[in-house]
Amino acid sequence: MSRMPDKNEASEYAQDLELLLTEISDLLLATEVNLVELEKAPADISLIQEVFRVMHTIKGGAATMGLQEAVEVTHRMETILDGVRSGTRALTKPVMDTLFSVLDWLKEWRLAISGGDSHPSTAAIIHVIESLTSESQLPEYLLRKIDAAIQQGKNVFKAVVRFKADAPLLSVRCFQIVTNIEETAEIVGSVPSMQEIENDQVKDVLEVYFLSDAGGEDVGAVARSNQDVMDVAMGKYQTKSLKSAEAARGKDTKDTGEGPAVKRSELGKTVRVDVRLLDFLMNMVGELVIDRTRLSQIATELMKTGETSGIGNDVSSLASHLQRTSTELQEGIMQARLLPVKSIFSKFPRMMRDLSARCGKQIDFEMVGEATEIDRTVLEAIDDPLIHVLRNAVDHGIEMPDERIAKGKGPKGWVKLSAWHEENQVLVRVEDDGAGIDAEKVKKSAIRKGLITEEQSLKMTEKEAVEMIFLPGFSTVEKATEVSGRGVGMDVVRSNLERVNGQIEVKTKVGSGTQVTLRLPLTLAIMRALLVRCGESVFAVPTSSVEEVFSLSDFAIGSIQGKPAMNVRGRVVPLISLEGALRDSMWSLNGQKYALLTRTNEQPLALGVDDLIGEEEIVVKEMGHLLSRLKGIAGATILAQGDPAVILDINRVI
């Protein structure tokens, strides 16, 4: 009779389960990328081995925890993948589709086990897998013929010919292809065999095994010459002998050590930490930064008089040591909060594969800079925006193959996703070589939806017209599709980015493509800021928004169309009052002494302020729900004196 586990055992089981599910999550992320690559290079044995090892690892972990559903699914996929790596099964499109389906099932199963959605149907996925295992395997007589040829040092190749679904007289087509290949290479055998072909026992797939020293490309050309052939996959038969093939089929219960191993965390060198603990530590470091700044100010005050100068020196020395220590602590916690963008990039190859297939388009997708690190809070905020931008690149950007050919382009388009560091920011860019954004089409759509009048559209520049894609409810698509066109997208992108003090820039050229760049802060917790005074208030302006600071007394202020402007080393720059901008009267200058040279939508702009207080490292504090919705406010901070100050988002202020 089995006993109920006690509380300690239950706690240990819960901890072990959490570790397993976390490991499975990492494995599935890597596998999604590997499957997309495997579809492009089906002969890459290292990728096949990698996917096999993932299934084997998940099966072993699930068996240890008594999770029988995952054991059954992964065991069946091991059998199929073992056939692929041993050469007894071709990596056909149905096999690839099944691999993707199993991956999706494992994702849903993992979420369900961790307390999320309901369990996915195990019976349904097993039925999909079993439909593959019912396909014919190589008969023993053919395996022995292949084995004999390999033992003689000959190279055995395999051609997998897939016919169109509506191809007539399949047995005749198979007979023609086998006969034509015989004139080019020595055939070892085929599935179906010649006898089965003559008896009309054929399907829409023909496998031909032949000998070749040159790779068999001539055989592939012969097979493709038949008008009813949909595609031909070529590859070298991998099993070295019949015994090794049998051994391969019997070793699915142990780790063989062949091929590249799945990366595992090294126990003792790494530890998983709850993100809430990191947030707490970062908040405490923020308080420490405020205290050390205040301590430095106290030391300065004490050193001003002779009676307390000695104490002031001691406090100053203590403040300096505290600054060094807190800076190192801050950098360490910051490093722990950073994640490579690969953690969200890894799912995009699969997404792009599915989107391009759904839209009937041919697309090469490239990712660059996956190791670029960014604060996990910022990373989470850009996940949905990137999905929207990539969907637009596929659905609106890249043209259909025949349309691209008519424009003088290749039938296959490209989309590139890249990330890199630039000063204290992270830039993420999506670019494509598609149709671009037609400003006139945008204007007409906006007029039709009542967003602007025809008179307003005539006064708009091309850049201003393109900016309208960020208006809520805007879409140039007349009929919504399952991919996009419902008027929800780019406005969500911009609002999500604004919540993390990010910006979005769009550059486009009709007929050549579009470039969308996301500018993101490296972190949201602590930043360098310039403290300025406007009237009686002190504001913090992130240094990432400021190019230069200068005194207005050094420049002559003129006007253009009645509005203040100044010449900054040959550049005419509009001059506005920061205090006025906050009160909807930006052109009203009133005794400002300094100007901050900044940019908004890539245009230089000078902001007039009453006084400069200095540059400080500030701790970003979240504001209440109501205040956080005010445009132009990026957060708040506590100054060294203990007074609060608003952090401005300059782009949104203007």
C-alpha positions in Angstrom: 0.0 0.0 0.0 1.5 3.4 -1.0 1.8 6.1 1.5 1.0 9.8 1.2 4.1 11.9 0.9 4.8 14.1 3.9 5.1 17.9 3.7 8.9 17.8 3.3 8.6 15.3 0.4 5.9 17.4 -1.2 8.0 20.5 -0.9 11.0 18.8 -2.5 8.9 17.4 -5.3 7.5 21.0 -6.0 11.1 22.3 -6.1 12.3 19.5 -8.4 9.3 20.0 -10.7 10.0 23.8 -10.9 13.6 23.1 -11.9 12.5 20.6 -14.5 10.0 22.9 -16.0 12.5 25.7 -16.2 15.0 23.4 -17.9 12.4 22.2 -20.3 11.5 25.9 -21.1 15.1 26.5 -22.1 15.3 23.3 -24.2 12.1 24.2 -26.1 13.4 27.7 -26.9 16.6 26.2 -28.4 14.7 23.5 -30.2 12.4 26.0 -31.9 15.4 27.7 -33.5 16.9 24.3 -34.4 13.8 23.1 -36.1 13.7 26.2 -38.3 17.3 25.7 -39.2 16.7 21.9 -39.8 14.0 22.7 -42.2 16.5 24.7 -44.2 19.2 22.1 -44.0 17.5 18.6 -43.6 20.8 16.8 -44.1 22.5 18.4 -41.1 23.0 15.4 -38.8 24.1 17.6 -35.8 20.8 19.4 -35.8 18.9 16.1 -35.9 21.0 14.8 -33.1 20.3 17.9 -31.1 16.6 17.6 -31.4 16.8 13.9 -30.6 18.7 14.7 -27.4 16.1 17.2 -26.3 13.3 14.6 -26.6 15.5 12.1 -24.7 16.2 14.7 -21.9 12.6 15.7 -21.5 11.5 12.0 -21.5 14.0 11.2 -18.8 13.0 14.2 -16.6 9.3 13.6 -17.1 9.7 9.9 -16.2 11.6 10.8 -13.0 8.7 13.1 -11.9 6.0 10.6 -12.9 4.7 12.8 -15.8 3.6 10.0 -18.1 2.0 12.0 -20.8 5.2 13.7 -21.8 7.0 10.4 -21.6 4.7 8.8 -24.1 4.9 11.7 -26.6 8.7 12.2 -26.4 9.3 8.4 -26.6 7.4 8.2 -29.9 9.2 11.2 -31.3 12.6 9.6 -30.3 11.7 6.6 -32.4 10.9 8.8 -35.5 14.0 10.9 -35.0 16.2 7.8 -34.5 14.9 6.6 -37.9 15.9 9.9 -39.5 19.4 10.0 -38.0 20.0 6.4 -38.9 18.9 7.0 -42.5 15.9 4.6 -42.5 13.4 7.5 -42.6 13.5 10.6 -44.7 13.1 14.0 -43.1 10.0 14.8 -45.1 7.6 17.8 -44.7 5.1 15.7 -42.8 7.9 14.7 -40.3 8.9 18.4 -39.9 5.2 19.5 -39.4 4.9 16.8 -36.8 8.0 18.0 -35.0 6.6 21.5 -34.9 3.2 20.2 -33.6 5.0 18.2 -30.9 7.0 21.3 -29.9 3.7 23.3 -29.6 2.2 20.5 -27.5 5.1 20.4 -25.1 4.9 24.2 -24.7 1.2 23.9 -23.8 1.8 20.9 -21.6 4.6 22.7 -19.7 2.2 25.7 -19.0 -0.5 23.4 -17.9 1.8 21.6 -15.4 3.0 24.9 -14.0 -0.5 25.9 -13.2 -1.5 27.7 -16.4 -4.0 26.7 -19.1 -5.8 23.4 -19.4 -3.9 20.3 -20.5 -3.6 19.9 -24.3 -5.0 16.7 -25.8 -2.4 13.9 -25.5 -4.5 11.5 -27.6 -4.6 14.0 -30.5 -0.8 14.5 -30.7 -0.2 10.8 -30.3 -2.5 10.2 -33.3 -0.5 12.7 -35.3 2.7 10.9 -34.5 1.3 7.5 -35.1 0.2 8.5 -38.5 3.9 8.9 -39.3 5.0 5.6 -37.7 2.5 3.8 -39.9 4.5 4.8 -43.0 6.5 2.0 -44.5 10.1 1.4 -43.3 12.9 0.1 -45.4 12.4 -3.7 -46.0 15.1 -5.9 -44.7 16.3 -7.1 -48.2 16.9 -3.4 -49.2 18.7 -2.8 -45.9 21.0 -5.8 -46.6 21.7 -4.5 -50.2 22.6 -1.1 -48.8 24.7 -2.7 -46.1 26.7 -4.7 -48.6 27.4 -1.7 -50.8 28.6 0.3 -47.7 30.8 -2.6 -46.6 32.5 -2.4 -50.1 33.3 1.3 -49.5 30.6 2.7 -51.8 28.6 5.9 -51.1 24.9 5.3 -50.9 22.6 8.3 -51.5 18.9 8.7 -51.2 16.5 10.7 -53.3 13.0 11.4 -51.8 10.6 12.5 -54.6 7.3 14.0 -53.6 4.6 14.3 -56.3 1.8 16.9 -56.5 -1.4 15.9 -54.7 -3.4 15.8 -58.0 -0.7 14.0 -60.1 -2.3 11.5 -62.4 -0.9 8.0 -63.1 1.5 7.9 -60.1 2.7 4.4 -60.9 3.7 5.5 -64.4 5.5 8.6 -63.0 7.4 6.4 -60.5 8.4 4.0 -63.3 9.6 6.8 -65.5 11.7 8.3 -62.8 13.3 5.0 -61.7 14.0 4.1 -65.3 15.6 7.5 -66.1 17.7 7.4 -62.9 19.0 4.0 -63.9 20.6 5.6 -67.0 22.5 8.0 -64.7 23.4 6.0 -61.6 23.4 2.5 -60.2 20.2 1.9 -58.3 20.4 -0.2 -55.1 16.6 -0.2 -54.6 13.5 1.9 -54.2 10.4 2.3 -52.0 8.0 1.3 -53.3 9.9 -1.4 -55.2 9.7 -1.9 -59.0 7.3 -4.8 -58.4 5.0 -2.7 -56.3 5.2 0.1 -58.9 4.2 -2.4 -61.6 1.3 -3.5 -59.4 0.2 0.1 -58.9 0.9 0.0 -55.2 2.3 3.5 -54.9 1.8 6.7 -52.9 2.7 10.3 -53.5 6.3 9.8 -52.2 9.0 7.7 -54.0 12.4 6.9 -52.4 15.3 5.9 -54.6 18.6 4.5 -53.1 21.6 4.7 -55.5 25.4 4.7 -55.6 27.3 7.9 -56.4 30.7 9.5 -56.0 29.6 13.0 -56.9 26.8 13.7 -54.5 23.9 12.7 -56.9 23.0 16.1 -58.2 22.6 14.6 -61.7 20.0 12.2 -60.2 18.2 15.1 -58.6 18.0 16.9 -61.9 16.6 13.8 -63.6 13.9 13.4 -60.9 12.9 17.1 -61.0 12.5 17.0 -64.8 9.1 15.2 -64.3 6.3 17.8 -64.5 4.3 16.2 -61.7 7.1 16.3 -59.2 6.6 18.9 -56.3 10.0 18.6 -54.7 13.1 16.4 -54.5 15.2 16.0 -51.3 18.7 14.6 -51.7 21.0 13.2 -49.0 23.6 10.7 -48.2 22.4 7.5 -46.4 23.9 7.8 -42.9 23.9 4.3 -41.5 27.3 2.6 -41.9 26.0 -0.9 -41.7 22.9 -2.9 -40.9 24.2 -3.8 -37.5 24.8 -0.1 -36.7 21.3 0.7 -37.9 19.9 -2.0 -35.6 22.0 -0.7 -32.7 20.8 2.8 -33.4 17.2 1.7 -33.1 17.9 0.0 -29.8 19.8 2.7 -27.9 16.9 5.1 -27.2 17.1 4.4 -23.5 20.6 5.7 -22.9 22.8 8.7 -23.7 25.2 7.8 -26.5 27.5 10.7 -26.3 27.3 11.2 -30.1 27.0 14.7 -31.6 26.9 18.0 -29.9 25.3 17.9 -26.4 22.5 20.1 -25.3 24.0 22.9 -23.1 23.3 22.4 -19.5 23.8 24.8 -16.5 26.8 24.0 -14.4 25.7 23.3 -10.9 27.6 25.3 -8.4 28.4 28.1 -10.9 24.9 29.3 -11.6 21.7 29.7 -9.6 18.2 30.8 -10.6 16.9 33.8 -8.7 13.3 35.1 -8.5 13.1 38.3 -10.4 11.1 39.8 -7.5 14.2 39.5 -5.4 16.3 41.3 -8.0 13.7 44.1 -8.1 13.9 44.4 -4.3 17.7 44.5 -4.3 17.7 47.1 -7.0 15.2 49.2 -5.1 17.4 49.0 -2.0 20.5 50.0 -4.0 18.5 53.0 -5.3 17.8 54.1 -1.7 21.6 53.7 -1.0 22.4 55.9 -4.0 20.1 58.6 -2.6 21.7 58.3 0.9 25.3 58.4 -0.4 24.5 61.6 -2.4 23.0 63.2 0.7 26.0 62.1 2.8 28.3 63.9 0.3 26.3 67.1 0.6 26.5 66.9 4.4 30.3 66.5 4.2 30.5 69.5 1.9 28.5 71.6 4.4 30.6 70.5 7.4 33.9 71.4 5.6 32.8 75.0 5.0 33.5 76.0 8.7 36.7 75.4 10.7 34.9 74.0 13.7 33.5 71.0 11.8 36.0 70.7 8.9 37.7 67.7 10.5 34.4 65.9 10.9 33.6 67.0 7.4 36.7 65.4 6.0 36.0 62.1 7.8 32.4 62.1 6.5 33.7 62.9 3.0 36.1 60.0 3.1 33.3 57.7 4.3 31.0 59.0 1.5 33.7 58.3 -1.1 34.2 54.7 0.1 30.4 54.3 0.2 30.2 55.6 -3.3 32.7 53.1 -4.6 31.1 50.2 -2.7 27.5 51.1 -3.7 28.6 51.6 -7.4 30.1 48.1 -7.5 27.0 46.7 -5.8 24.8 48.5 -8.2 26.7 47.3 -11.3 26.6 43.7 -10.0 22.8 43.7 -9.5 22.4 45.5 -12.8 24.4 42.7 -14.5 22.1 40.1 -12.8 19.0 41.9 -14.2 20.3 41.9 -17.8 19.2 39.3 -20.2 20.3 38.7 -23.8 17.7 39.6 -26.4 18.0 36.1 -27.6 15.5 35.1 -24.9 12.7 36.7 -27.0 14.4 36.6 -30.4 14.5 32.8 -30.4 10.8 32.4 -31.1 10.8 34.7 -34.1 12.3 32.3 -36.7 9.4 29.9 -36.1 6.9 32.8 -36.2 8.3 34.1 -39.4 8.2 30.7 -41.0 4.5 30.2 -40.1 3.6 33.8 -41.2 5.3 33.6 -44.6 3.7 30.2 -45.3 0.3 31.6 -44.3 0.7 34.6 -46.5 2.1 32.6 -49.4 5.3 34.6 -49.5 9.0 33.6 -49.7 11.1 35.3 -47.0 14.7 35.0 -45.8 14.8 35.9 -42.1 18.0 37.0 -40.5 18.8 37.8 -36.8 21.9 39.8 -35.7 23.1 40.8 -32.2 21.2 38.1 -30.2 23.8 38.4 -27.4 23.0 42.1 -26.8 21.9 42.5 -23.2 19.1 44.6 -21.8 17.1 44.9 -18.5 14.5 42.1 -18.3 11.7 44.7 -17.6 12.5 46.5 -20.8 12.8 43.2 -22.7 9.4 42.1 -21.6 7.9 45.4 -22.7 9.2 45.1 -26.3 8.0 41.5 -26.9 4.6 42.4 -28.2 5.8 45.5 -30.2 8.4 43.4 -32.0 5.7 40.8 -32.9 3.5 43.6 -34.4 6.4 45.1 -36.4 7.5 41.7 -37.8 4.0 40.8 -38.7 3.7 44.1 -40.6 7.0 43.4 -42.4 5.5 40.1 -43.7 1.9 41.1 -44.3 2.3 44.7 -45.5 6.0 44.9 -46.4 7.1 41.9 -48.4 5.3 41.5 -51.7 4.0 38.3 -53.3 6.6 36.5 -55.4 5.0 37.4 -58.8 4.6 41.0 -57.7 8.3 41.2 -56.7 9.3 39.7 -60.1 7.2 42.2 -61.9 9.1 45.0 -60.0 12.5 43.6 -61.0 13.2 42.0 -57.6 13.9 38.4 -56.7 10.9 36.3 -55.8 12.2 35.9 -52.2 12.2 38.9 -49.9 14.3 39.4 -46.7 13.6 40.6 -43.2 16.4 41.4 -40.8 16.1 41.8 -37.0 19.1 43.2 -35.3 20.1 44.6 -31.9 23.1 46.5 -30.6 24.3 48.9 -27.8 24.7 52.5 -28.6 26.0 54.6 -25.6 23.6 53.9 -22.7 20.8 52.7 -25.0 19.9 49.5 -26.8 18.7 49.8 -30.4 16.5 47.1 -32.0 15.8 47.3 -35.7 13.5 45.5 -38.1 14.1 46.2 -41.8 12.8 44.6 -45.0 13.2 45.0 -48.7 9.4 45.1 -49.4 7.1 47.7 -50.9 7.7 50.4 -48.3 5.0 52.8 -46.9 3.2 54.9 -49.5 2.6 58.3 -47.8 -0.2 59.2 -50.3 -1.9 55.9 -49.5 -1.6 56.7 -45.8 -3.2 60.1 -46.3 -6.1 58.8 -48.3 -6.8 56.1 -45.7 -6.6 58.7 -42.9 -9.1 60.9 -44.8 -11.4 58.0 -45.4 -11.4 57.1 -41.7 -12.0 60.8 -40.7 -8.7 61.2 -38.9 -7.7 64.2 -41.0 -9.3 66.4 -43.6 -8.2 66.7 -47.2 -7.0 70.2 -46.6 -4.8 69.0 -43.7 -3.4 66.3 -45.9 -2.2 68.8 -48.5 -0.1 70.6 -45.9 1.6 67.4 -44.6 5.1 66.4 -45.3 5.9 62.8 -46.3 7.4 62.2 -42.8 4.3 63.6 -41.1 2.1 61.4 -43.2 4.0 58.2 -42.3 3.8 59.2 -38.6 0.0 58.7 -38.9 0.4 54.9 -38.8 0.8 55.4 -35.1 -2.8 56.8 -34.7 -5.2 54.5 -32.8 -7.4 52.6 -35.2 -5.3 53.4 -38.3 -4.9 50.8 -41.0 -4.4 51.0 -44.8 -5.8 47.5 -45.3 -9.4 47.6 -46.5 -10.1 44.0 -45.5 -8.8 42.5 -42.3 -6.8 39.2 -42.4 -5.9 36.8 -39.7 -2.4 38.3 -39.6 -3.2 42.1 -39.5 -5.4 44.9 -40.7 -7.7 45.4 -37.8 -6.5 48.8 -36.8 -4.7 47.5 -33.8 -0.9 47.5 -33.9 1.4 50.4 -34.3 -0.4 52.6 -31.7 0.0 49.7 -29.2 3.7 49.5 -30.2 4.3 53.2 -29.4 2.4 53.2 -26.2 4.2 50.0 -24.9 7.5 51.6 -25.7 6.6 54.9 -24.0 5.9 52.9 -20.8 9.6 52.0 -20.6 10.9 55.4 -21.9 11.5 54.0 -25.3 11.1 55.6 -28.8 10.3 54.3 -32.2 11.5 55.7 -35.6 10.3 54.7 -39.0 12.2 55.2 -42.3 10.7 54.1 -45.5 11.1 54.3 -49.3 8.4 53.3 -51.6 9.4 50.2 -53.5 12.6 49.7 -51.5 11.5 48.7 -48.0 11.0 50.0 -44.5 13.3 50.3 -41.4 11.7 50.4 -37.9 14.1 51.2 -35.1 13.3 50.9 -31.4 15.4 53.0 -29.0 15.4 51.6 -25.5 17.0 52.5 -22.2 19.5 49.9 -21.0 17.7 49.9 -17.6 14.8 51.5 -15.9 16.0 51.5 -12.4 18.9 54.0 -12.3 19.9 56.6 -14.9 22.2 59.6 -15.4 20.1 62.8 -15.6 20.6 66.5 -15.9 18.7 68.5 -13.2 17.3 71.8 -14.5 15.2 74.5 -13.0 12.1 76.0 -14.7 10.4 78.6 -12.6 10.1 77.2 -9.0 10.3 73.6 -10.1 13.2 71.2 -10.6 13.0 68.6 -13.4 15.3 65.7 -14.3 16.1 65.2 -18.0 17.8 61.9 -19.0 21.2 62.6 -20.4 20.4 60.1 -23.3 18.0 62.8 -24.5 20.6 65.7 -24.4 23.3 66.2 -27.0 24.8 69.4 -25.7 24.2 72.2 -23.1 25.1 75.8 -23.8 24.5 79.4 -22.5 22.0 81.4 -24.5 24.1 84.5 -24.0 26.7 83.0 -26.4 24.2 82.8 -29.3 22.1 85.3 -31.3 18.4 84.4 -31.2 16.4 85.2 -34.3 13.1 84.0 -35.6 11.7 82.0 -38.5 8.0 82.6 -39.4 7.7 84.5 -36.2 9.0 81.7 -34.0 12.4 81.8 -32.0 15.3 80.0 -33.6 19.1 80.0 -33.3 22.1 79.2 -35.4 24.2 76.4 -33.8 27.4 76.0 -35.8 25.6 76.4 -39.1 22.4 74.5 -38.1 19.2 76.4 -37.7 17.6 75.0 -34.6 14.1 75.9 -33.2 14.2 77.3 -29.7 11.3 76.6 -27.3 10.8 77.1 -23.6 10.7 73.9 -21.6 8.5 75.6 -18.9 6.2 76.9 -21.7 6.0 73.5 -23.3 4.7 72.1 -20.0 2.0 74.8 -20.0 1.1 74.5 -23.8 3.0 77.8 -24.6 6.3 76.5 -25.9 7.2 79.5 -28.0 7.0 81.9 -25.1 10.5 82.7 -23.9 10.9 84.5 -20.6 14.5 85.0 -19.4 15.8 81.5 -20.0 19.6 81.4 -19.4 20.5 78.0 -20.8 19.4 75.7 -23.6 19.6 71.9 -24.0 20.2 70.7 -27.5 18.1 67.6 -28.0 16.3 65.7 -30.8 12.6 64.9 -31.4 11.7 62.6 -34.3 15.3 63.0 -35.5 15.0 66.8 -35.7 17.3 69.0 -33.6 15.6 71.2 -31.0 16.8 73.7 -28.3 15.0 73.7 -25.0 15.3 76.9 -22.9 15.6 76.4 -19.1 16.0 78.9 -16.3 19.0 77.3 -14.6 21.3 74.2 -14.5 21.6 72.4 -11.2 24.0 69.7 -12.4 24.2 66.1 -13.5 23.4 63.3 -11.1 22.7 59.6 -11.0 19.0 59.3 -10.1 16.8 56.5 -8.9 13.7 56.1 -11.0 10.5 55.7 -9.0 7.2 54.6 -10.4 4.4 57.1 -10.2 0.8 56.3 -9.4 -1.5 54.9 -12.0 -3.2 58.2 -12.7 0.0 60.2 -12.9 1.8 57.6 -15.0 -0.7 58.1 -17.8 0.3 61.8 -18.2 2.2 62.2 -21.4 5.7 63.6 -21.0 6.3 62.1 -17.6 8.8 59.2 -17.5 8.7 58.8 -13.7 9.9 60.5 -10.6 13.0 60.6 -8.4 14.0 61.7 -4.9 16.8 64.3 -4.9 19.6 64.3 -2.4 17.8 67.0 -0.3 14.8 64.6 0.0 12.6 66.6 -2.4 10.8 64.9 -5.3 11.4 65.7 -8.9 9.7 64.7 -12.1 11.6 62.9 -14.8 10.7 64.2 -18.2 10.3 62.3 -21.5 11.4 65.1 -23.8 9.9 63.6 -27.0 6.5 63.3 -25.4 6.6 66.7 -23.7 7.1 68.4 -27.1 
